[in-house]
Amino acid sequence: MFYSNVARPRAKFQLWLLFMGRLATKDRLTRFGVKLEKSCTFCLEDESIDHLFFSCRKTNTIWQTILQWIGYSRTRRQWSEEKRWLIQESNRKGWKRQLLKVALAETIYFLWKARNDHIFNQIDIGSELTSSIKTSIVTRSSLSKHLRGHVNVGNMSIS
């Protein structure tokens, strides 16, 4: 399904943790008794998997930008609905679906990394986050013979 794509192994691992509900989000940690500030790093609402990746205004804007860039037009949905759509869409054939898998894994990885960098290293979440995700998607996709003809590494675009 999602794990057989050309995304980096660490990105695929983060995606697996997301799908299994095992990411150490603040709401999950508080359920285990860890005392911490529950606010989202990106917008200050309570952090959960659903919020962090799909309901947060900032991360949702990034996800929507990436989706539009690879040719999908979707509105914001809850994690359970988005998960269902992602599974259904990834089971279809074609290069665009392979690109969706890479885009999802790389986006989740970059958002999680930005969150952790801010929490643990006090590194500001840069405005170049979307560009970094796009660069990673194009770079990783260029490694696949099925996707190579649909990405342009020179000007970092998708056909």
N, C-alpha and C positions, 0 to 999 in steps of 0.2 A: 504494500500500500504506500504509505508516505516515506517509509524508511529506505526504499530502493530508489534513491535519486542521487544526483551528483553533489548535493550539499555536503559541506564539511562534516566529518564524523561528530564533532562536538555539537554542531547545529542539529543533526539528526537525533542526538542523544537528548538535547533540550526539548525537541519536538516530542520524543517518546515520553519524557517526563510530563509534558503538558497533557498529552492524550491520556496518560495513566492517572492524572490528577495528583502527581507527586512533587510538583515544584514547591519549594519551600517559600510560598507566599506568606505574607504577614498574617492573613486570616488563618492559614493552616498552622503556622507556628503557635499562634495564641490558643488554638484548640489543644495543642500539646502542653500548654501551661507556660510557654515562654512569654515573658512580659516585655512588650515593646510597643512603640508607636505604630498604630495600624494604618497610617495615611500613605497613600500612593505617592511614590517619588515624583511622578509626572504632574499630578493635579491635586493632591492632598485629600481626596476622598478615600474611603476604606479600601485597602488593597485585597483583591482576590484574583483568582485566575481569570474569571469572567471580566472583572473590571480592568485588570492590568493590560490584557491584550485586546479586548474588544469593546469595552464600554468607556474607558478613559478617553477624554476628548483628544489628547495629544497622540496617544498610541493609535487610536482609531484613525486619526488623520493620516498618520504614517502608513498604516495598513491599507487604507483606501487609496492612497497615492500609489503604492506599490501595485495593488490590484489593477488600477486604471492603467498604469504603465505597461502591464503585461496583457492588457486587453479585456479585463473584467469590469463590469459596472455593478456594484452591489451597495446596498444600504447597510447601516450598522445593525447587527443582530446580536442576540445573546450567545454565549459560548456554545450551548447545546445545539442551537440552530445552525451556527456557523460550522461546528464540528460535523453535523449531519451533511451539510452542503459540501464541505471539503471532501469528505469520504466519498460521497456520491460522484462528485466532479472528478476526483482523482482516479476513480475506477473506469472512467471513460478513456478511450484511446486518443492519441495525438500528442504532438509536440507541446501544444499549449498547456495540456494537463501536466506534462512532465515539468514544464517551467513553473507551474503553480506549486508543485511539490517543493522545488528548490526555493522559490520565493517565500513560501510559508516557513520552511525550516530556517532560512537565513534571517528572515524578519524576526521570528520568535527569538532566535539566538541574540541578535543585535539589541533588541529591546531588553531582554533579560540582562545582558552584559552592561548596557547603559544604566539600568536600574541598580545593579550591584556596584558598578564603579561609583555611582553617586552615593550610595549608602555606605560603602566600606572605605572608599578612598577620597570622598568629597570632591569627585571630579564632576564638573558641570555637564549636563546633558547637552551636547553640542547641536547646533542647528544643521550640521552636516550629516546627521544620523541617516536620513533618507538617502543621501548620496552614497554613503558608505554601504548601505544595504544594496542599492542598485549595482554598485561596483562589484560587490561580492557575488550577486546573482549572475551578472554577465560573465565574470571570471570563471565561476564554477560551471556555468552552462557551456562555456566554450570548450570545456574538457569532454563533453559528450558529443559523439558523432551525430546523434539525433537532434541535438539542440544547436550545434555549432553554426549551421546555416541560418539560424533564426536570431542570432545575436551578433552585434557588431561591436567588437572589442575596441576598435579605433575610436569611435565616438560614443561608446557605452550605450548602445540602444538595442531595442528589441524590434524585430521586423513584424 
